[in-house]
Amino acid sequence: MTKEERTAHVWMRKCWKLIAADLEAQKDDPLLFPGKVSDALLEKFPPTIINEVEFDMFITESTRLATRLRRAGRLLELIVIPGATHISGMMPELECSKVWIGALRTAIEEYLVN
């Protein structure tokens, strides 16, 4: 478990409780927890780009999901922005935010426009 995962788990649980109708009943629901999607459903995913940041509370799950998507032939890119945190993308004055936006722009141009 990363430091970010350790510090965020309490408030993330609160968020999941707000989103879920019944968190206990939905603990394996891939709509709430995408990493729990079955391999059969994963193979039906569209080609997927995962854009993540180095210091994020979802980095472990994002990396695991990317690995599974790669095995299923559905991963186009796994982008991890070094030095960035979960909210860095909302702070355009940060250099890592500019890198994040540039990576998104490149992915969109590469896979959607061209």
N, CA, C and O of each residue as an XYZ file, in Angstrom:
456
protein
N       0.850     -1.178      0.000
C       0.000      0.000      0.000
C       0.895      1.240      0.000
O       1.842      1.335      0.781
N       0.584      2.176     -0.877
C       1.366      3.405     -0.933
C       0.932      4.362      0.164
O      -0.120      4.185      0.779
N       1.741      5.361      0.398
C       1.408      6.397      1.389
C       0.084      7.073      1.014
O      -0.754      7.334      1.877
N      -0.090      7.348     -0.264
C      -1.314      8.001     -0.727
C      -2.539      7.122     -0.487
O      -3.601      7.617     -0.110
N      -2.386      5.826     -0.707
C      -3.496      4.901     -0.457
C      -3.820      4.836      1.033
O      -4.989      4.808      1.419
N      -2.782      4.812      1.869
C      -2.996      4.767      3.332
C      -3.722      6.005      3.836
O      -4.627      5.901      4.664
N      -3.333      7.175      3.342
C      -3.933      8.407      3.854
C      -5.315      8.681      3.262
O      -6.104      9.408      3.866
N      -5.621      8.120      2.104
C      -6.896      8.424      1.441
C      -7.995      7.404      1.708
O      -9.156      7.673      1.400
N      -7.670      6.243      2.269
C      -8.669      5.178      2.336
C      -9.894      5.548      3.172
O     -10.995      5.092      2.863
N      -9.738      6.345      4.201
C     -10.889      6.693      5.052
C     -11.878      7.555      4.285
O     -13.073      7.263      4.267
N     -11.386      8.621      3.647
C     -12.339      9.472      2.940
C     -12.810      8.836      1.635
O     -13.901      9.156      1.163
N     -12.018      7.946      1.042
C     -12.503      7.246     -0.146
C     -13.663      6.316      0.222
O     -14.633      6.205     -0.528
N     -13.563      5.656      1.364
C     -14.669      4.807      1.822
C     -15.935      5.643      2.003
O     -17.032      5.203      1.660
N     -15.776      6.841      2.540
C     -16.940      7.736      2.700
C     -17.528      8.099      1.334
O     -18.748      8.140      1.171
N     -16.665      8.361      0.362
C     -17.157      8.674     -0.986
C     -17.896      7.488     -1.588
O     -18.970      7.651     -2.167
N     -17.315      6.272     -1.450
C     -17.964      5.080     -1.984
C     -19.322      4.861     -1.331
O     -20.268      4.438     -1.995
N     -19.425      5.146     -0.030
C     -20.721      4.993      0.655
C     -21.750      5.970      0.106
O     -22.937      5.650      0.036
N     -21.302      7.163     -0.285
C     -22.221      8.140     -0.870
C     -22.674      7.729     -2.268
O     -23.813      7.985     -2.659
N     -21.788      7.099     -3.008
C     -22.092      6.704     -4.388
C     -22.919      5.422     -4.445
O     -23.862      5.322     -5.230
N     -22.568      4.454     -3.619
C     -23.219      3.143     -3.665
C     -24.582      3.171     -2.976
O     -24.784      3.877     -1.988
N     -25.489      2.403     -3.508
C     -26.774      2.231     -2.832
C     -26.580      1.401     -1.567
O     -27.172      1.684     -0.525
N     -25.734      0.366     -1.675
C     -25.417     -0.523     -0.550
C     -23.983     -1.001     -0.736
O     -23.733     -1.964     -1.461
N     -23.045     -0.328     -0.079
C     -21.622     -0.606     -0.290
C     -21.266     -2.066     -0.034
O     -20.492     -2.653     -0.790
N     -21.812     -2.649      1.003
C     -21.492     -4.053      1.306
C     -21.961     -4.964      0.174
O     -21.243     -5.881     -0.226
N     -23.155     -4.714     -0.337
C     -23.680     -5.540     -1.424
C     -22.951     -5.282     -2.747
O     -22.922     -6.150     -3.619
N     -22.369     -4.099     -2.895
C     -21.722     -3.713     -4.144
C     -20.190     -3.787     -4.074
O     -19.510     -3.238     -4.940
N     -19.652     -4.450     -3.069
C     -18.193     -4.460     -2.888
C     -17.440     -5.097     -4.047
O     -16.238     -4.871     -4.189
N     -18.107     -5.883     -4.877
C     -17.472     -6.485     -6.047
C     -18.032     -5.928     -7.359
O     -17.800     -6.504     -8.422
N     -18.757     -4.829     -7.293
C     -19.377     -4.233     -8.466
C     -18.323     -3.492     -9.298
O     -17.726     -2.531     -8.814
N     -18.087     -3.926    -10.543
C     -17.061     -3.271    -11.355
C     -17.413     -1.835    -11.753
O     -16.533     -1.077    -12.161
N     -18.681     -1.456    -11.639
C     -19.022     -0.061    -11.905
C     -18.517      0.848    -10.787
O     -18.206      2.016    -11.022
N     -18.438      0.314     -9.590
C     -17.918      1.059     -8.449
C     -16.414      0.833     -8.291
O     -15.680      1.748     -7.919
N     -15.965     -0.375     -8.573
C     -14.557     -0.753     -8.451
C     -14.113     -1.393     -9.769
O     -14.166     -2.616     -9.898
N     -13.676     -0.594    -10.751
C     -13.338     -1.127    -12.077
C     -12.309     -2.252    -12.061
O     -12.307     -3.087    -12.965
N     -11.453     -2.295    -11.078
C     -10.452     -3.353    -10.998
C     -11.042     -4.722    -10.745
O     -10.345     -5.728    -10.873
N     -12.311     -4.780    -10.388
C     -12.959     -6.062    -10.097
C     -13.747     -6.608    -11.286
O     -14.501     -7.572    -11.150
N     -13.571     -5.995    -12.435
C     -14.266     -6.457    -13.631
C     -13.779     -7.867    -13.990
O     -12.605     -8.192    -13.809
N     -14.677     -8.681    -14.489
C     -14.310    -10.045    -14.880
C     -13.441    -10.012    -16.140
O     -13.498     -9.056    -16.914
N     -12.646    -11.051    -16.337
C     -11.818    -11.135    -17.539
C     -12.680    -11.174    -18.798
O     -12.314    -10.605    -19.827
N     -13.819    -11.844    -18.712
C     -14.719    -11.940    -19.870
C     -15.228    -10.556    -20.284
O     -15.264    -10.237    -21.472
N     -15.616     -9.742    -19.312
C     -16.082     -8.388    -19.618
C     -14.917     -7.498    -20.035
O     -15.071     -6.640    -20.904
N     -13.773     -7.696    -19.431
C     -12.582     -6.912    -19.763
C     -12.220     -7.073    -21.235
O     -11.792     -6.114    -21.877
N     -12.388     -8.261    -21.763
C     -12.088     -8.520    -23.171
C     -13.034     -7.773    -24.113
O     -12.744     -7.637    -25.302
N     -14.153     -7.294    -23.592
C     -15.118     -6.542    -24.399
C     -14.915     -5.032    -24.285
O     -15.611     -4.260    -24.944
N     -13.961     -4.612    -23.451
C     -13.667     -3.186    -23.306
C     -13.245     -2.608    -24.652
O     -12.672     -3.316    -25.480
N     -13.523     -1.335    -24.872
C     -12.960     -0.684    -26.061
C     -11.460     -0.495    -25.838
O     -10.987     -0.623    -24.709
N     -10.716     -0.196    -26.881
C      -9.307      0.139    -26.671
C      -9.223      1.262    -25.632
O      -9.929      2.265    -25.738
N      -8.362      1.090    -24.637
C      -8.391      1.935    -23.447
C      -7.049      2.594    -23.167
O      -5.991      1.982    -23.317
N      -7.119      3.863    -22.754
C      -5.957      4.600    -22.269
C      -6.191      4.871    -20.792
O      -7.250      5.374    -20.414
N      -5.225      4.545    -19.960
C      -5.295      4.886    -18.537
C      -4.288      6.001    -18.306
O      -3.097      5.837    -18.569
N      -4.767      7.123    -17.820
C      -3.938      8.286    -17.521
C      -3.892      8.422    -16.011
O      -4.914      8.694    -15.381
N      -2.725      8.236    -15.428
C      -2.561      8.189    -13.975
C      -1.434      9.124    -13.562
O      -0.677      9.608    -14.404
N      -1.329      9.371    -12.281
C      -0.245     10.198    -11.743
C       0.539      9.392    -10.710
O       0.017      8.458    -10.102
N       1.800      9.772    -10.528
C       2.700      8.990     -9.677
C       2.224      8.888     -8.233
O       2.277      7.810     -7.641
N       1.765      9.983     -7.665
C       1.386      9.991     -6.253
C      -0.132     10.069     -6.112
O      -0.679     11.063     -5.634
N      -0.788      9.009     -6.536
C      -2.247      8.959     -6.513
C      -2.701      7.785     -5.665
O      -2.026      6.758     -5.595
N      -3.843      7.945     -5.026
C      -4.360      6.861     -4.189
C      -4.890      5.696     -5.017
O      -5.220      4.646     -4.465
N      -4.976      5.868     -6.326
C      -5.449      4.793     -7.198
C      -4.335      4.167     -8.037
O      -4.623      3.363     -8.924
N      -3.080      4.512     -7.782
C      -1.982      4.060     -8.637
C      -1.869      2.536     -8.678
O      -1.637      1.968     -9.745
N      -2.028      1.873     -7.547
C      -1.910      0.414     -7.535
C      -3.021     -0.226     -8.350
O      -2.763     -1.094     -9.183
N      -4.256      0.200     -8.112
C      -5.386     -0.371     -8.855
C      -5.319     -0.022    -10.334
O      -5.658     -0.852    -11.179
N      -4.889      1.188    -10.660
C      -4.769      1.580    -12.071
C      -3.728      0.727    -12.785
O      -3.939      0.297    -13.919
N      -2.612      0.488    -12.119
C      -1.547     -0.331    -12.704
C      -2.007     -1.776    -12.882
O      -1.726     -2.406    -13.902
N      -2.711     -2.290    -11.886
C      -3.237     -3.661    -12.008
C      -4.236     -3.771    -13.148
O      -4.205     -4.730    -13.920
N      -5.126     -2.782    -13.252
C      -6.108     -2.792    -14.335
C      -5.401     -2.682    -15.686
O      -5.784     -3.361    -16.638
N      -4.382     -1.840    -15.779
C      -3.628     -1.704    -17.031
C      -2.985     -3.033    -17.422
O      -2.987     -3.403    -18.596
N      -2.438     -3.744    -16.450
C      -1.832     -5.043    -16.720
C      -2.866     -6.021    -17.271
O      -2.599     -6.745    -18.230
N      -4.029     -6.035    -16.665
C      -5.092     -6.930    -17.129
C      -5.582     -6.526    -18.518
O      -5.829     -7.384    -19.365
N      -5.723     -5.213    -18.752
C      -6.133     -4.737    -20.075
C      -5.095     -5.114    -21.137
O      -5.449     -5.498    -22.251
N      -3.824     -5.002    -20.783
C      -2.758     -5.370    -21.722
C      -2.866     -6.852    -22.085
O      -2.764     -7.218    -23.256
N      -3.072     -7.699    -21.075
C      -3.210     -9.142    -21.327
C      -4.397     -9.441    -22.227
O      -4.362    -10.365    -23.040
N      -5.454     -8.642    -22.070
C      -6.662     -8.844    -22.876
C      -6.564     -8.172    -24.247
O      -7.481     -8.278    -25.061
N      -5.452     -7.483    -24.496
C      -5.285     -6.798    -25.775
C      -6.095     -5.534    -25.897
O      -6.371     -5.093    -27.012
N      -6.491     -4.929    -24.780
C      -7.357     -3.752    -24.812
C      -6.657     -2.460    -24.389
O      -7.252     -1.387    -24.484
N      -5.411     -2.539    -23.926
C      -4.705     -1.348    -23.458
C      -3.959     -0.678    -24.600
O      -3.103     -1.287    -25.242
N      -4.297      0.593    -24.845
C      -3.539      1.374    -25.821
C      -2.314      1.992    -25.151
O      -1.199      1.891    -25.664
N      -2.529      2.628    -24.007
C      -1.447      3.315    -23.300
C      -1.730      3.316    -21.802
O      -2.881      3.397    -21.371
N      -0.664      3.227    -21.025
C      -0.698      3.538    -19.601
C       0.228      4.727    -19.436
O       1.440      4.608    -19.617
N      -0.336      5.865    -19.095
C       0.429      7.093    -18.929
C       0.487      7.392    -17.433
O      -0.550      7.514    -16.781
N       1.694      7.510    -16.892
C       1.871      7.871    -15.484
C       2.700      9.148    -15.455
O       3.855      9.155    -15.879
N       2.113     10.217    -14.958
C       2.778     11.512    -14.907
C       3.657     11.571    -13.662
O       3.144     11.534    -12.544
N       4.971     11.662    -13.841
C       5.866     11.673    -12.683
C       5.718     12.946    -11.850
O       5.532     14.041    -12.381
N       5.806     12.773    -10.539
C       5.787     13.900     -9.618
C       4.427     14.507     -9.353
O       4.319     15.447     -8.566
N       3.385     13.996     -9.989
C       2.053     14.584     -9.856
C       1.235     13.857     -8.787
O       1.464     12.684     -8.492
N       0.276     14.587     -8.216
C      -0.665     14.024     -7.253
C      -2.051     13.969     -7.883
O      -2.248     14.408     -9.016
N      -2.997     13.431     -7.143
C      -4.357     13.236     -7.643
C      -4.972     14.525     -8.191
O      -5.676     14.483     -9.200
N      -4.727     15.645     -7.560
C      -5.379     16.893     -7.994
C      -4.481     17.792     -8.839
O      -4.869     18.912     -9.171
N      -3.300     17.322     -9.188
C      -2.371     18.157     -9.959
C      -2.964     18.641    -11.280
O      -2.675     19.755    -11.717
N      -3.772     17.829    -11.906
C      -4.378     18.213    -13.180
C      -5.303     19.402    -13.082
O      -5.620     20.026    -14.095
N      -5.740     19.727    -11.880
C      -6.623     20.874    -11.672
C      -5.851     22.135    -11.312
O      -6.450     23.163    -10.995
N      -4.538     22.062    -11.359
C      -3.686     23.196    -11.023
C      -2.805     23.524    -12.228
O      -1.649     23.103    -12.285
N      -3.346     24.273    -13.188
C      -2.632     24.499    -14.444
C      -1.291     25.207    -14.290
O      -0.480     25.178    -15.216
N      -1.036     25.836    -13.161
C       0.244     26.521    -12.960
C       1.393     25.548    -12.662
O       2.560     25.928    -12.757
N       1.077     24.310    -12.308
C       2.110     23.319    -12.010
C       2.674     22.718    -13.294
O       1.938     22.467    -14.248
N       3.973     22.492    -13.308
C       4.616     21.891    -14.480
C       4.046     20.499    -14.761
O       3.828     20.139    -15.918
N       3.802     19.710    -13.692
C       3.270     18.361    -13.915
C       1.877     18.407    -14.531
O       1.486     17.491    -15.253
N       1.127     19.471    -14.249
C      -0.187     19.630    -14.868
C      -0.042     19.851    -16.370
O      -0.818     19.321    -17.166
N       0.944     20.628    -16.737
C       1.195     20.864    -18.167
C       1.596     19.564    -18.864
O       1.184     19.309    -19.995
N       2.403     18.742    -18.183
C       2.796     17.448    -18.741
C       1.563     16.558    -18.888
O       1.398     15.888    -19.907
N       0.694     16.550    -17.866
C      -0.531     15.747    -17.879
C      -1.432     16.155    -19.045
O      -1.935     15.305    -19.779
N      -1.628     17.471    -19.208
C      -2.471     17.977    -20.298
C      -1.845     17.645    -21.648
O      -2.547     17.276    -22.590
N      -0.515     17.778    -21.739
C       0.177     17.427    -22.981
C       0.023     15.955    -23.326
O      -0.166     15.599    -24.490
N       0.105     15.094    -22.306
C      -0.066     13.654    -22.536
C      -1.480     13.347    -23.009
O      -1.671     12.521    -23.902
N      -2.463     14.002    -22.421
C      -3.856     13.816    -22.869
C      -4.019     14.283    -24.314
O      -4.626     13.597    -25.137
N      -3.475     15.444    -24.601
C      -3.581     15.984    -25.952
C      -2.940     15.023    -26.965
O      -3.515     14.755    -28.019
N      -1.770     14.517    -26.646
C      -1.087     13.582    -27.536
C      -1.907     12.313    -27.741
O      -2.039     11.828    -28.865
N      -2.461     11.773    -26.648
C      -3.277     10.559    -26.751
C      -4.511     10.799    -27.611
O      -4.862      9.961    -28.442
N      -5.164     11.925    -27.419
C      -6.358     12.250    -28.215
C      -5.996     12.383    -29.690
O      -6.681     11.845    -30.560
N      -4.913     13.105    -29.959
C      -4.487     13.268    -31.355
C      -4.095     11.929    -31.983
O      -4.435     11.651    -33.134
N      -3.389     11.118    -31.229
C      -2.897      9.831    -31.751
C      -4.030      8.833    -31.999
O      -4.052      8.155    -33.026
N      -4.964      8.746    -31.059
C      -5.959      7.676    -31.125
C      -7.350      8.111    -31.583
O      -8.133      7.281    -32.046
N      -7.666      9.396    -31.460
C      -9.010      9.818    -31.844
C      -9.029     10.658    -33.121
O      -9.937     10.523    -33.942
N      -8.048     11.508    -33.284
C      -8.035     12.417    -34.423
C      -7.428     11.758    -35.649
O      -7.980     11.849    -36.746
N      -6.301     11.101    -35.467
C      -5.585     10.530    -36.625
C      -6.155      9.209    -36.988
O      -5.689      8.573    -37.933
